[in-house]
Amino acid sequence: MVTTRKKRVAMTEKLKKDVFTACVVRVSREILPYGSFKAVGETHKIHPRTVANLWYSTLKQIPGYQPNTPLDPVSLLANVPETAFTTKFENSGRNPKHDRDMLLQEIKNIDPTARRTIRSLAGAVGIPVMTIWRMKQSKKLKVHTMALKPKLNDDHRLNRLFHCIAKNDKNTINSVAEMTFKSMYNEIHIDEKWFFLVRDGLRCIVTQDEPPPKAISVSHKSHITKVMFLSALARPRFNHTTRQEFDGLIGIYPVGEIDMYVRASHGHQPGDLKWCNVNMDRDLYRDMLFNFVLPDVKKKMPIDNNIILQQDGAKAHLPDDDPLFAAKVTELFGDPTAVKLYTQPAQSPDLNVNDLGFFNSLQSRYYQTAPKDALELIEMVEETYKNYPAKKLNRIWLTLQSVMNQVINQRGDNDYTIPHMKKKFWNDKTNCHYRWM
């Protein structure tokens, strides 16, 4: 008959501390009474000998302890060292074959193009792949994604720097330590974006015995159904006068028109509706501003003067001094200066809230709805836009201010890393995204 030995389970640090504390609590008249090891062992489901070994080994680690001396419970708990219950020590195990500090220094001297993967880095250093993997698991190495950024010249950097400096509050601009940005509550950022029905490389989670979903087939990647949208965003706030919250969502508008199929084909019948994309030019852009954006600005914005409509410098966009735009603003607001066009610095998508984070966030949200055609795509994007959280949108505006701060520090350059500001923590803890007007 073959007997199997019970596998020994290492005691955790918490269990060791609980067992020792239970023994200390049982100290009476400066001694540990007979039967304490058995009682504590039954309580924690361990052998009495294990309790005894832990007790005596811990006592030996207490500074100043002498065997066969009176026991003081308070002194025992106060003087027990922090390492007394450590399960595994830092220097346990065999010494590594390759010195980690020397490897890190050698890795720093290797060209970044030769360390794009663990395997290529291991080959460049001349060590096993598993060594690089272990260094990554121990947080000695990390993966960094190098995103493409617009190429800047001196004029671009200078314009970016002046743009960000102009956003500073004039009352605090002379104080470097307490310099703050304007509230930006009078700004509306507009921009266009293509939204695709599907994207290449979509991920999903499947069970171990489940076949993978059927792959999506297209004639060419350029044939993927897509719709362009024009988005207009302001900063969320709370209006004390009307006691209402403004979510900052001016509107999102598809660029194109609805038409009908004339002939039957696979998947549709004559008379079925279809979406037709239209190329964005200056006339169409002006028409969308006049018929959609400006009326929604008048309807939704809590203020009706000194509004800045920030756009990028695309060829289809209007010049800042467009006379037809001024005439339309006068017609709607009664004042040609109530809404002004402002073109952001060239090569600066990071200075527009839409490009900075809103489009990516909105795209990841509407992908979860799984639209089937262009009309469903438009419906899902508009619904996702309508339900976008105001707190999340405000955090993107806060990120914009941190980006402008980095642009000033880098003297207009875009070679920076956005600092982590714990925006969600502070938004959840306080209503700092509200402004009482």
JOWOVEN-V15266 format. One record per pair of residues at least 4 apart in sequence whose C-alpha atoms are under 8 Angstrom apart, sorted by the first residue. I is the first residue (numbers start at 1). J is the second residue. Records with the same first field share a line. If there is no record, write none. Layout:
I: J + J
This chain:
10: 87
11: 15 + 16 + 87
12: 16 + 87
13: 17 + 85 + 86 + 87
14: 18 + 85
15: 19
16: 20 + 54 + 85
17: 21 + 85
18: 22
19: 23 + 40 + 44 + 51
20: 24 + 51 + 54 + 55
21: 25 + 77
22: 26 + 40
23: 27 + 32 + 36 + 37 + 40 + 55
24: 32 + 73 + 76 + 77
25: 73
26: 32 + 33 + 36
27: 31 + 32 + 33 + 71 + 73
28: 32 + 33
30: 70 + 71 + 72
31: 70 + 71
32: 36 + 71
35: 39
36: 40
37: 41 + 48 + 49 + 51 + 52
38: 42 + 47 + 48
39: 43 + 48
40: 44 + 48 + 51
41: 45 + 46 + 47 + 48 + 50 + 51
42: 46 + 47 + 48
46: 50 + 51
47: 51
48: 52
49: 53
50: 54
51: 55
52: 56
53: 57
54: 58
55: 59
56: 60
57: 61
58: 62 + 80 + 84 + 85
59: 65 + 80
60: 65
61: 80 + 81 + 84
62: 76 + 79 + 80 + 81
63: 79 + 80
65: 69
71: 76
72: 76
73: 77
74: 78
75: 79
76: 80
80: 84
82: 86
88: 92
98: 102 + 103
99: 103
100: 104
101: 105
102: 106
103: 107 + 125
104: 108
105: 109
106: 110 + 125
107: 121 + 125
110: 114 + 115 + 124
111: 115
112: 116
114: 120 + 121 + 124
115: 120 + 121 + 124
116: 120 + 121
117: 121
118: 122 + 129 + 132 + 133
119: 123 + 129
120: 124
121: 125 + 132
122: 126 + 127 + 128 + 129 + 132
123: 127 + 128 + 129
127: 131 + 132
128: 132
129: 133
130: 134
131: 135
132: 136
133: 137
134: 138
135: 139 + 140 + 141
136: 140 + 141 + 142
137: 141
149: 414
150: 347 + 348
151: 347
152: 156 + 157 + 347 + 413
153: 157
154: 158
155: 159
156: 160 + 345 + 346 + 347 + 412
157: 161 + 411 + 412 + 413
158: 162 + 411 + 412
159: 163 + 345 + 412
160: 164 + 345 + 348 + 407 + 412 + 413
161: 165 + 407 + 408 + 411 + 412
162: 166
163: 167 + 344 + 345
164: 168 + 404 + 405 + 407 + 408
165: 408
167: 181 + 182 + 184
168: 172 + 173 + 179 + 180 + 181 + 182
169: 173 + 179 + 180 + 181 + 182
170: 174
172: 176 + 178 + 179 + 180
173: 179 + 180
174: 179
175: 179
181: 401
184: 235
185: 234 + 235 + 236 + 237
186: 234 + 303 + 306 + 307 + 308
187: 234 + 235 + 307 + 308 + 309 + 310
188: 232 + 233 + 234 + 235 + 307 + 308 + 309 + 310
189: 231 + 232 + 233 + 234 + 309 + 310 + 311 + 352 + 353 + 354
190: 230 + 231 + 232 + 233 + 309 + 310 + 311 + 352 + 354
191: 230 + 231 + 232 + 311 + 312 + 354 + 355
192: 228 + 229 + 230 + 231
193: 228 + 229 + 230 + 231 + 359
194: 226 + 227 + 228 + 229
195: 226 + 227 + 228 + 229 + 363
196: 224 + 225 + 226 + 227
197: 224 + 225 + 226 + 371 + 372 + 373 + 374 + 377
198: 224 + 225 + 367
206: 210 + 211 + 212
218: 223 + 224
219: 223
220: 224
225: 373 + 374
226: 374
227: 254 + 255 + 256 + 277 + 374 + 377 + 378
228: 254 + 255 + 256 + 277
229: 252 + 253 + 254 + 255
230: 252 + 253 + 254 + 255
231: 250 + 251 + 252 + 253 + 354
232: 249 + 250 + 251 + 252 + 293
233: 248 + 249 + 250 + 251 + 353 + 354
234: 248 + 249 + 250
235: 247 + 248 + 393 + 394 + 397
236: 245 + 246 + 247 + 248 + 249 + 390 + 391 + 393 + 394 + 433 + 434
237: 245 + 246 + 247 + 248 + 433 + 434 + 435 + 436
238: 243 + 244 + 245 + 246 + 434 + 435 + 436 + 437
239: 243 + 244 + 245 + 246 + 302 + 435 + 436 + 437
240: 244 + 436 + 437
241: 437
246: 300 + 301 + 302
247: 389 + 390
248: 390 + 393
249: 385 + 386
250: 293 + 296 + 297 + 300 + 301
251: 293 + 296
252: 382 + 385
253: 292
254: 378
255: 277 + 278 + 280
256: 275 + 276 + 277 + 278 + 279
257: 275 + 276 + 277 + 278
258: 273 + 274 + 275 + 276
259: 273 + 274 + 275 + 276
260: 270 + 271 + 272 + 273 + 274
261: 268 + 269 + 270 + 271 + 272 + 273 + 274
262: 270 + 271
263: 269 + 270
264: 268 + 269 + 270
265: 269
268: 272
274: 374 + 375
275: 374 + 375
280: 284 + 285 + 316
281: 285 + 315 + 316 + 317
282: 286 + 315 + 316 + 317 + 318
283: 287 + 316
284: 288
285: 289 + 316 + 317 + 318
286: 290 + 317 + 318 + 325
287: 291
288: 292 + 293
289: 293 + 294
290: 294 + 295 + 325 + 328
291: 295
292: 296
293: 297
294: 298 + 329 + 332
295: 299 + 332
296: 300 + 301
297: 301
298: 304 + 332 + 333
303: 307
304: 333 + 338
305: 337 + 338 + 339
306: 337 + 338 + 339 + 340
307: 338 + 339 + 340
308: 339 + 340 + 341 + 342
309: 339 + 340 + 341 + 342
310: 341 + 342 + 343 + 344 + 352
311: 317 + 341 + 342 + 343 + 344
312: 317 + 343 + 344 + 345 + 346 + 349
313: 317 + 343 + 344 + 345 + 346
318: 322
319: 341 + 343
320: 340 + 341 + 342 + 343
321: 325 + 326 + 341
322: 326
323: 327
324: 328
325: 329
326: 330 + 336 + 337 + 340
327: 331 + 336
328: 332
329: 333 + 334 + 335 + 336 + 337 + 338 + 339
330: 334 + 335 + 336 + 337 + 338
331: 335
333: 338
334: 338
344: 348 + 351 + 352
348: 352
349: 355 + 356
350: 355 + 356 + 400 + 403
351: 355 + 356 + 400 + 403 + 404
352: 356 + 400
353: 357 + 358 + 396 + 397 + 400
354: 358 + 359
355: 359 + 360
356: 396 + 400
357: 361 + 396
358: 362 + 393 + 396
359: 363
360: 364
361: 365
362: 366 + 381 + 384 + 385 + 388
363: 367
364: 368
365: 369 + 384
366: 370 + 380 + 381 + 384
367: 371
369: 380
371: 376 + 377 + 380
372: 376 + 377
373: 377
374: 378
375: 379
376: 380
377: 381
378: 382
379: 383
380: 384
381: 385
382: 386
383: 387
384: 388
388: 392 + 393
389: 393
390: 394
391: 395 + 427 + 433
392: 396
393: 397
394: 398 + 433
395: 399 + 423 + 424
396: 400
397: 401
398: 402 + 423
399: 403 + 418
400: 404
401: 405
402: 406 + 418 + 419
403: 407 + 418
404: 408
405: 409
406: 410 + 416 + 417 + 418
407: 411 + 412 + 413 + 414 + 416
408: 412
410: 414 + 415 + 416
422: 426
423: 427
424: 428
425: 429
426: 430 + 431 + 432
427: 431 + 432 + 433
